[in-house]
Amino acid sequence: MPDEPHAEDPRGALEAQMSADLRQLNAESDQITRVFAQRNNLTANDFRALLYVMVADSQGEPLTAGALGHRMQVTGGAVTHLVERLIASNHIRRASHAADRRKVMLHYDDHGMAVARAFFAPLGGHMRDAIADLPDADLEAAHRVFEAMCGAMQTYSEALGDDK
């Protein structure tokens, strides 16, 4: 593997462990989201779309259907069908852009958010329990690490040609 640690390189070993942790976190997350999707009659693409809409919404940068389609690398017709299905199931909703009423933005719907909260709230409890004994300084440091890793992943994604 490209991130194999070298005994004489403690920093490299630590970075390799973090990469392994990130892979494990991704695998565990993938398993949990598969169960959520199954229980809510969602396809893998439905869940991906919901995740993109939620992340964009929470960052204050909601997506248009076109931007969602581009992000998911699907055709206009496919994203239209996907969006219509998610609206019909009350997972997302459309709203006019605040500054440009011609633009239609996608937002997580209250019903969709309630469904997600009901499923993921116990996970939040497990996570709070898992980090309860960690000092705030450790959590702040972990947040900086997650931010840096997400930034690196975004940079790599853009370099691959996935410019969202």
MODA-V340717 format. One line per field, one symbol per residue. psi: psi as a letter, one per 20 degrees, with the letter a starting at -180 (. if undefined). Layout:
# MODA-V340717
psi=???
This chain:
# MODA-V340717
psi=qikpqphjnhghgghghhgggggggggggggghgggggijlqrghgggghggggggghjjmqqrhghggghilrrggghgggggghghjkhrqqqqpghnihppqpqpqggghgggghgighggghggghjhipqhhghgghghgggggggghgggghhijnj.
